[in-house]
Amino acid sequence: MQRWDTMFRNLHNAQPPKKVLGEVDRTNAVLRDVLNKSFTSIHVDDELLADEIRSTLEKIAPEKAGIVKHYKGKLDIFDNFGVNKQIKQAFGKQVMLSSGAYLIIEKTEAMHVIDVNSGSRKGGNQAQEKNALDINIEAANEIVRLLRLRDMGGIICVDFIDLYEPENRRLLHKALKDAMEEDKAKHNVLPPSRFGVIEMTRQRVRPETEIDTSESCPTCKGTGEVQAAVLIIDEIENVLNYLHRDKGMSGLTLNVHPFIHAYLTKGFKSIQRKWWWRWKKWVKVQPEDAMQYLAYTVHDGAGNEVPV
């Protein structure tokens, strides 16, 4: 309303050519569209831009003006806060979930297809139906986040893990619709079909954001592509966490490429030592020259390979 009043006053006595109203810049547009009560900090690596954002917040949300911080670290700001890693994870074909389950996202000419997989994770003592429902609800929340991040639109089909109880299918449909409530794009979510597939439509607000996260495979001389290398550590940790906590195993040996071995073991606060602090079980990391760059195997205390 203040901007409208300002424009009206400028227009009243304006003699052309004169600008009476200017569109906000990209920074202010982002604040206008995404700023909410959950924001606790905004880090900016440019001092002038930080001051500009702080001034904008003083006008639109004075209580949030203090959350703007000027980042002065030596590392790139995206690397320091793990943004680059999150981009590679969120825009790849395979998206890992915190529980160890994962999504496969495929784009065709007519629609987007998303497949939900439980991976090697089991529900422990809980029933298979309850475990499937938990994974599906976790996947639903992540799918909604990815729809907004990637600006995916049109027809979207999601193949969730099969649920046999009608009440559980209703809970999944409700969880997905509730998560989509925060999406500003027009959308429609249909109930699960008889095959367990949920179809939805989402308005195309802008061209879909596509980021190529694949990397040339060093073992195939550029003729093939592999998953983003930065995600291999998360995958290894998920496997070890499953074997330690769910299977109760110990005395494990991890065989990896020498580069991955160096990344896991070098330094006093190495990832290998952090694993010991986390599980109170030592994992022996063994380098193998013949191992492909992103390949790994796990062996138990008797030297037998553990399926992962």
C-alpha positions as CSV (number, residue, x, y, z in Angstrom):
1,M,0.0,0.0,0.0
2,Q,2.9,2.4,0.7
3,R,4.4,1.7,-2.7
4,W,1.0,2.3,-4.3
5,D,0.6,5.6,-2.4
6,T,4.1,6.7,-3.5
7,M,3.3,5.8,-7.1
8,F,0.1,7.8,-7.0
9,R,1.8,10.9,-5.6
10,N,4.6,10.6,-8.3
11,L,2.0,10.1,-11.0
12,H,-0.1,13.2,-10.0
13,N,2.3,15.8,-11.2
14,A,4.6,13.7,-13.4
15,Q,5.8,15.1,-16.7
16,P,7.0,12.5,-19.1
17,P,9.5,11.0,-19.3
18,K,9.5,10.1,-15.6
19,K,9.6,6.8,-13.8
20,V,6.8,6.6,-11.3
21,L,7.3,3.0,-10.2
22,G,10.2,0.5,-10.6
23,E,10.1,-3.2,-10.1
24,V,12.1,-4.6,-7.2
25,D,15.5,-6.2,-8.0
26,R,16.1,-9.9,-7.7
27,T,17.2,-9.8,-4.1
28,N,14.1,-8.0,-2.9
29,A,11.9,-10.2,-5.1
30,V,13.4,-13.3,-3.3
31,L,12.8,-11.8,0.1
32,R,9.2,-10.9,-0.9
33,D,8.4,-14.4,-2.2
34,V,10.1,-16.7,0.3
35,L,10.7,-14.8,3.6
36,N,8.7,-16.3,6.5
37,K,8.8,-16.7,10.3
38,S,11.1,-19.7,10.1
39,F,14.1,-17.7,8.8
40,T,16.8,-17.5,11.5
41,S,19.7,-16.1,9.5
42,I,20.6,-14.8,6.1
43,H,24.3,-15.0,5.1
44,V,25.7,-12.7,2.4
45,D,29.2,-12.6,1.0
46,D,28.9,-9.1,-0.3
47,E,28.9,-6.2,2.2
48,L,27.0,-3.8,0.1
49,L,24.3,-6.4,-0.7
50,A,24.1,-7.3,3.0
51,D,23.4,-3.6,3.9
52,E,20.8,-3.5,1.1
53,I,19.0,-6.6,2.4
54,R,19.2,-5.3,6.0
55,S,17.6,-2.0,4.9
56,T,14.8,-3.9,3.0
57,L,14.0,-6.0,6.0
58,E,13.8,-2.9,8.2
59,K,10.9,-1.8,6.0
60,I,9.1,-5.1,5.4
61,A,10.0,-7.1,8.6
62,P,11.8,-5.0,11.2
63,E,12.0,-7.9,13.6
64,K,14.1,-9.8,11.1
65,A,16.7,-7.1,10.3
66,G,19.2,-8.5,12.8
67,I,19.4,-12.0,11.1
68,V,21.5,-10.6,8.1
69,K,25.1,-11.5,8.5
70,H,28.1,-10.6,6.3
71,Y,30.1,-13.8,5.5
72,K,33.8,-13.2,5.5
73,G,35.1,-16.8,5.4
74,K,37.9,-18.0,3.1
75,L,35.8,-20.8,1.6
76,D,33.2,-20.1,-1.1
77,I,30.0,-19.4,0.7
78,F,28.2,-22.2,-1.1
79,D,30.9,-24.7,-0.1
80,N,31.0,-23.5,3.5
81,F,27.2,-24.0,4.0
82,G,27.0,-27.2,1.9
83,V,24.8,-25.6,-0.8
84,N,26.7,-27.1,-3.8
85,K,26.4,-30.5,-2.3
86,Q,22.7,-30.0,-1.7
87,I,22.2,-28.8,-5.3
88,K,23.9,-31.9,-6.7
89,Q,21.8,-34.1,-4.4
90,A,18.5,-32.4,-5.2
91,F,18.9,-32.1,-9.0
92,G,20.2,-35.5,-9.7
93,K,18.3,-38.5,-11.1
94,Q,18.6,-40.3,-7.8
95,V,17.8,-38.4,-4.6
96,M,18.7,-40.0,-1.2
97,L,16.4,-39.6,1.8
98,S,17.6,-39.4,5.4
99,S,16.2,-42.8,6.2
100,G,18.2,-44.5,3.5
101,A,15.3,-44.8,1.0
102,Y,15.7,-42.9,-2.3
103,L,13.8,-41.4,-5.2
104,I,14.3,-41.9,-8.9
105,I,13.1,-39.0,-11.0
106,E,12.7,-39.3,-14.7
107,K,11.5,-36.6,-17.1
108,T,9.6,-37.6,-20.3
109,E,8.0,-35.4,-23.0
110,A,4.6,-35.8,-21.5
111,M,5.2,-35.9,-17.7
112,H,7.5,-36.4,-14.8
113,V,7.7,-39.8,-13.2
114,I,9.0,-40.4,-9.6
115,D,9.6,-43.8,-8.2
116,V,9.9,-44.3,-4.4
117,N,12.3,-47.1,-3.3
118,S,13.0,-48.3,0.3
119,G,16.5,-49.3,-0.7
120,S,18.2,-51.8,1.7
121,R,16.5,-50.3,4.8
122,K,14.0,-52.3,6.8
123,G,11.6,-51.2,9.4
124,G,13.1,-53.2,12.2
125,N,10.5,-54.7,14.4
126,Q,7.6,-52.7,13.0
127,A,5.2,-54.2,10.5
128,Q,6.0,-53.9,6.8
129,E,2.9,-51.8,6.2
130,K,3.9,-49.2,8.9
131,N,7.4,-49.1,7.5
132,A,6.1,-48.5,4.0
133,L,3.8,-45.7,5.2
134,D,6.7,-44.0,7.1
135,I,8.9,-44.1,4.0
136,N,6.1,-42.9,1.7
137,I,5.3,-39.9,4.0
138,E,9.0,-39.0,4.2
139,A,9.2,-39.3,0.4
140,A,6.0,-37.1,-0.1
141,N,7.5,-34.2,1.9
142,E,10.8,-34.4,-0.1
143,I,8.9,-34.6,-3.4
144,V,7.0,-31.4,-2.6
145,R,10.3,-29.7,-1.8
146,L,11.8,-30.9,-5.0
147,L,8.8,-29.7,-7.1
148,R,9.4,-26.2,-5.8
149,L,13.2,-26.3,-6.1
150,R,13.2,-27.6,-9.7
151,D,10.0,-25.7,-10.7
152,M,8.6,-29.0,-12.0
153,G,5.2,-28.6,-13.7
154,G,2.6,-30.4,-15.8
155,I,1.6,-34.0,-15.0
156,I,3.6,-35.7,-12.3
157,C,3.1,-39.4,-11.5
158,V,4.5,-40.8,-8.2
159,D,4.8,-44.5,-7.7
160,F,4.9,-44.9,-3.9
161,I,5.6,-48.2,-2.1
162,D,2.5,-50.3,-2.1
163,L,0.1,-49.8,0.8
164,Y,-2.7,-52.4,1.3
165,E,-4.7,-50.7,4.1
166,P,-7.2,-48.1,2.8
167,E,-6.7,-46.0,5.9
168,N,-2.9,-45.8,5.2
169,R,-3.5,-44.8,1.6
170,R,-5.8,-42.0,2.8
171,L,-3.1,-40.9,5.3
172,L,-0.6,-40.7,2.5
173,H,-2.9,-38.7,0.3
174,K,-3.6,-36.3,3.1
175,A,0.1,-35.9,3.9
176,L,0.9,-35.1,0.3
177,K,-2.0,-32.6,0.0
178,D,-1.0,-30.9,3.3
179,A,2.6,-30.6,2.2
180,M,1.5,-29.0,-1.1
181,E,-0.6,-26.4,0.7
182,E,2.5,-24.1,1.0
183,D,3.1,-24.3,-2.8
184,K,2.0,-21.1,-4.4
185,A,1.6,-22.7,-7.9
186,K,-1.8,-24.0,-8.7
187,H,-1.9,-27.8,-8.3
188,N,-4.3,-30.7,-8.0
189,V,-3.5,-34.0,-6.2
190,L,-5.6,-37.1,-7.0
191,P,-6.1,-40.0,-4.6
192,P,-3.9,-43.1,-5.1
193,S,-5.0,-45.3,-7.9
194,R,-5.6,-49.0,-7.6
195,F,-1.9,-49.6,-8.4
196,G,-0.7,-47.2,-5.7
197,V,0.2,-44.4,-8.1
198,I,-0.6,-40.8,-7.2
199,E,-1.2,-38.4,-10.1
200,M,-0.9,-34.6,-9.7
201,T,-0.8,-31.6,-11.9
202,R,1.2,-28.5,-11.1
203,Q,1.2,-25.1,-12.9
204,R,4.2,-24.3,-14.9
205,V,5.2,-21.0,-13.3
206,R,8.5,-20.6,-15.1
207,P,10.8,-22.8,-17.2
208,E,11.9,-25.9,-15.3
209,T,15.3,-25.5,-13.6
210,E,17.7,-28.2,-14.9
211,I,21.2,-28.7,-13.4
212,D,23.4,-31.5,-14.8
213,T,24.9,-33.2,-11.8
214,S,26.4,-36.2,-13.6
215,E,30.2,-36.4,-13.8
216,S,32.5,-38.1,-16.3
217,C,33.6,-41.5,-15.1
218,P,37.4,-41.7,-14.8
219,T,37.3,-45.5,-15.2
220,C,35.6,-45.4,-18.6
221,K,37.6,-42.6,-20.2
222,G,34.6,-40.3,-20.7
223,T,32.3,-42.7,-22.4
224,G,29.9,-43.0,-19.4
225,E,28.6,-41.0,-16.5
226,V,28.2,-41.7,-12.8
227,Q,26.3,-40.1,-9.9
228,A,27.9,-37.0,-8.3
229,A,31.0,-38.1,-6.5
230,V,30.4,-35.9,-3.5
231,L,27.4,-38.1,-2.5
232,I,29.4,-41.3,-2.2
233,I,30.3,-40.5,1.5
234,D,26.6,-40.1,2.4
235,E,25.8,-43.5,0.8
236,I,28.7,-45.2,2.6
237,E,27.6,-43.7,6.0
238,N,24.0,-44.9,5.4
239,V,25.2,-48.4,4.8
240,L,27.5,-48.5,7.8
241,N,24.8,-47.0,10.0
242,Y,22.4,-49.7,8.9
243,L,24.9,-52.5,9.5
244,H,25.9,-51.2,12.9
245,R,22.6,-50.1,14.4
246,D,20.1,-52.4,12.6
247,K,22.2,-55.5,12.1
248,G,24.4,-55.1,15.3
249,M,27.6,-55.9,13.3
250,S,31.1,-54.8,14.3
251,G,34.7,-55.3,13.1
252,L,33.7,-54.1,9.6
253,T,36.3,-53.4,6.9
254,L,35.5,-50.9,4.1
255,N,37.4,-51.3,0.8
256,V,37.5,-48.2,-1.3
257,H,39.5,-46.4,-4.0
258,P,42.7,-44.8,-2.7
259,F,41.4,-41.3,-3.2
260,I,38.3,-42.1,-1.1
261,H,40.5,-43.8,1.5
262,A,42.6,-40.6,1.8
263,Y,39.4,-38.5,2.1
264,L,38.1,-40.7,4.9
265,T,41.3,-41.2,7.0
266,K,43.5,-38.2,6.7
267,G,43.7,-35.7,9.6
268,F,43.2,-36.0,13.4
269,K,39.5,-35.3,13.0
270,S,39.0,-37.6,10.1
271,I,35.7,-39.0,9.0
272,Q,36.9,-42.4,10.1
273,R,37.4,-41.2,13.6
274,K,34.1,-39.4,13.7
275,W,32.5,-42.7,12.8
276,W,34.1,-44.2,15.9
277,W,32.8,-41.4,18.1
278,R,29.3,-41.9,16.5
279,W,29.0,-45.7,16.8
280,K,31.8,-46.6,19.3
281,K,32.9,-49.2,16.7
282,W,36.0,-48.9,14.6
283,V,35.7,-49.3,10.9
284,K,38.9,-50.3,9.1
285,V,39.3,-48.5,5.8
286,Q,41.3,-50.4,3.3
287,P,42.5,-48.8,0.0
288,E,42.4,-50.9,-3.2
289,D,44.1,-49.7,-6.4
290,A,41.9,-52.0,-8.5
291,M,38.7,-50.5,-7.0
292,Q,36.7,-48.2,-9.3
293,Y,36.5,-44.6,-8.1
294,L,33.0,-44.7,-6.6
295,A,32.9,-48.4,-5.9
296,Y,33.2,-49.9,-2.4
297,T,32.7,-53.1,-0.6
298,V,32.1,-54.0,3.1
299,H,33.5,-57.1,4.8
300,D,32.6,-58.5,8.2
301,G,35.1,-59.6,10.9
302,A,35.5,-63.0,9.3
303,G,36.5,-61.4,5.9
304,N,33.2,-62.2,4.2
305,E,31.7,-59.6,1.9
306,V,28.5,-58.1,3.3
307,P,25.7,-57.4,0.7
308,V,25.0,-53.7,0.6
